[in-house]
Amino acid sequence: MGFFSKIKNGLNKTRNSISSSVTSLINSFTKIDEDFIEELEELLVSSDIGVKTSTDICERLRAKIKETGTTEPNEIKLLLRDIIADMLGEDKGLNLSTTPSIILVIGVNGVGKTTSIGKLAALLASQGKKVILGAADTFRAAAIEQLQVWGDRAGVSVIKSTQGADPASVVFDTIAAGKARHADVIICDTAGRLHNKKDLMEELAKINRVIERELPEASKESLLVLDAATGQNAVNQAREFKNVTNITGIVLTKLDGTAKGGIVIAIHNELSIPVKYVGVGEGMDDLQPFNAKEFADGIFDGGDK
């Protein structure tokens, strides 16, 4: 199954929430006027796109209507699809231009962080890359065990220590192993506790110092894993993490199980952080590179309904 089929299926609930509601709104109006736009904005807000992003979408829609001279409500879905695709911008894949490259993965408990790391490792391994995982989320013993399980499934090595070990030392050991084994990509799990931002910031700063010292020229990604089902709370999490560390991309999990996929738009529009991967199922191959155009098409079913 290709990306569009996966994303279209994964967006069933979001599409039913947004596209079906827009269709109902369109059918209740005979012309485009300010009342129509205001009701559309309320609809978008209620679909977890958020107040600011919904307002921005409607401002762009007003401009498009003025530019195109559109007078028919049934043309609105096509305009919305194009506005959302444009708002999401160009797709940005991982920067893995050096050997090795390194990826830090951050996220609070329960969002699917460990699962996403395993699936990402499997995806990169399937592309012929040699991958090594580092179990630097030493706060929970279960996180270490879970990463080993996913490493075994993906067929990649896992460097680990014991619960309570210094995360930066695990990252150091993982980098050393990556160099010795000529790995293409090093992926390090990290703790994502938000209850104490000072500890989190200090921990990540220490890890980053190790990376800068040991791999000064390496391409580096910092991916934040978010659960799509948490809606606006996921946007708030992204904002909090952005305040304490540099985030280069989002991995959005459980997109197939929620009607709140509109948060993809809010994250990009409000925080300027690209969504790089989305989880659209439970299978090993259900972590997919994000495609803005196909996402917008997936919400509006190609814009033809």
VENPEKA-V149366 format. One record per residue. N is the residue number from 1. PHI is phi in whole degrees, -180 to 180 (* if undefined). NEAR is the number of other ideal C-beta (glycine too) atoms within 8 Angstrom. Layout:
# VENPEKA-V149366
N_PHI_NEAR, N_PHI_NEAR
This chain:
# VENPEKA-V149366
1_*_4, 2_-75_5, 3_-60_9, 4_-62_10, 5_-63_8, 6_-66_13, 7_-70_15, 8_-64_13, 9_-67_10, 10_-67_13, 11_-98_14, 12_-52_9, 13_-70_11, 14_-65_15, 15_-63_14, 16_-62_9, 17_-74_12, 18_-86_15, 19_-63_13, 20_-65_9, 21_-68_10, 22_-64_14, 23_-61_10, 24_-62_8, 25_-64_12, 26_-58_11, 27_-69_6, 28_-95_5, 29_-121_11, 30_-102_3, 31_-150_7, 32_-89_11, 33_-143_7, 34_-66_5, 35_-62_7, 36_-61_12, 37_-62_12, 38_-65_8, 39_-68_9, 40_-63_13, 41_-62_12, 42_-62_8, 43_-63_12, 44_-66_14, 45_-60_10, 46_-70_6, 47_-96_13, 48_68_11, 49_-83_13, 50_94_13, 51_-66_6, 52_-61_9, 53_-68_14, 54_-63_12, 55_-63_9, 56_-63_10, 57_-61_16, 58_-70_12, 59_-65_8, 60_-66_11, 61_-65_14, 62_-57_9, 63_-65_8, 64_-65_12, 65_-63_11, 66_-66_7, 67_-70_6, 68_-93_7, 69_73_6, 70_-61_10, 71_-123_5, 72_-96_6, 73_-57_10, 74_-72_6, 75_-91_8, 76_-64_13, 77_-64_14, 78_-65_9, 79_-65_13, 80_-62_12, 81_-58_13, 82_-68_10, 83_-63_12, 84_-66_13, 85_-61_12, 86_-67_8, 87_-65_13, 88_-75_12, 89_72_7, 90_-74_4, 91_-67_8, 92_-123_6, 93_-81_6, 94_-70_8, 95_-92_9, 96_-124_11, 97_-85_5, 98_-114_8, 99_-123_6, 100_-84_13, 101_-106_16, 102_-131_16, 103_-125_14, 104_-96_13, 105_-120_15, 106_-124_14, 107_166_12, 108_-71_9, 109_-60_6, 110_93_5, 111_-90_12, 112_98_12, 113_-63_15, 114_-64_12, 115_-61_11, 116_-64_16, 117_-62_14, 118_-61_15, 119_-68_15, 120_-66_14, 121_-61_15, 122_-64_14, 123_-64_10, 124_-67_12, 125_-64_13, 126_-68_6, 127_-91_6, 128_90_4, 129_-91_9, 130_-87_9, 131_-118_14, 132_-126_16, 133_-105_18, 134_-119_16, 135_-89_15, 136_-92_14, 137_-89_15, 138_-94_16, 139_-69_8, 140_-117_10, 141_-62_7, 142_-61_6, 143_-64_14, 144_-66_15, 145_-64_8, 146_-64_10, 147_-65_17, 148_-63_11, 149_-60_9, 150_-70_15, 151_-62_13, 152_-63_7, 153_-63_9, 154_-83_13, 155_74_6, 156_-126_11, 157_-78_8, 158_-124_11, 159_-98_11, 160_-147_9, 161_-130_9, 162_-111_7, 163_-57_8, 164_90_5, 165_-66_9, 166_-68_6, 167_-57_14, 168_-63_12, 169_-70_9, 170_-66_17, 171_-62_14, 172_-58_10, 173_-64_11, 174_-68_15, 175_-64_16, 176_-60_9, 177_-66_12, 178_-61_12, 179_-65_9, 180_-64_6, 181_-100_9, 182_56_7, 183_-71_13, 184_-84_11, 185_-137_14, 186_-110_15, 187_-117_14, 188_-114_15, 189_-74_14, 190_-135_13, 191_-70_12, 192_-125_14, 193_-75_9, 194_-104_10, 195_-71_3, 196_-138_7, 197_-64_9, 198_-64_6, 199_-63_8, 200_-61_14, 201_-62_10, 202_-67_8, 203_-65_12, 204_-67_13, 205_-63_8, 206_-66_10, 207_-61_15, 208_-65_9, 209_-65_9, 210_-62_12, 211_-64_14, 212_-63_8, 213_-75_6, 214_-90_9, 215_-135_10, 216_-64_6, 217_-101_4, 218_-75_10, 219_-69_9, 220_-133_12, 221_-119_13, 222_-119_12, 223_-103_15, 224_-102_14, 225_-93_15, 226_-127_16, 227_-93_11, 228_-58_18, 229_-68_8, 230_-85_11, 231_59_11, 232_-62_10, 233_-63_7, 234_-67_14, 235_-63_14, 236_-65_8, 237_-60_13, 238_-60_15, 239_-65_10, 240_-64_10, 241_-67_13, 242_-62_10, 243_-70_6, 244_-112_9, 245_-157_11, 246_-78_4, 247_-110_13, 248_-95_9, 249_-172_15, 250_-113_15, 251_-110_18, 252_-103_15, 253_-96_14, 254_59_10, 255_-64_14, 256_-73_13, 257_-103_7, 258_-139_12, 259_-95_9, 260_-103_13, 261_-64_13, 262_-63_15, 263_-66_17, 264_-54_14, 265_-68_13, 266_-64_15, 267_-59_16, 268_-70_14, 269_-72_11, 270_-88_11, 271_-117_10, 272_57_5, 273_-111_13, 274_-74_10, 275_-82_14, 276_-102_12, 277_-141_15, 278_-130_16, 279_-96_18, 280_-124_11, 281_167_8, 282_-93_3, 283_-71_5, 284_-60_8, 285_-98_7, 286_-96_12, 287_-98_11, 288_-119_11, 289_-58_8, 290_-76_13, 291_-130_10, 292_-62_11, 293_-63_7, 294_-72_11, 295_-65_16, 296_-64_13, 297_-63_14, 298_-65_13, 299_-66_15, 300_-105_16, 301_56_11, 302_80_6, 303_78_9, 304_-108_4, 305_-125_8
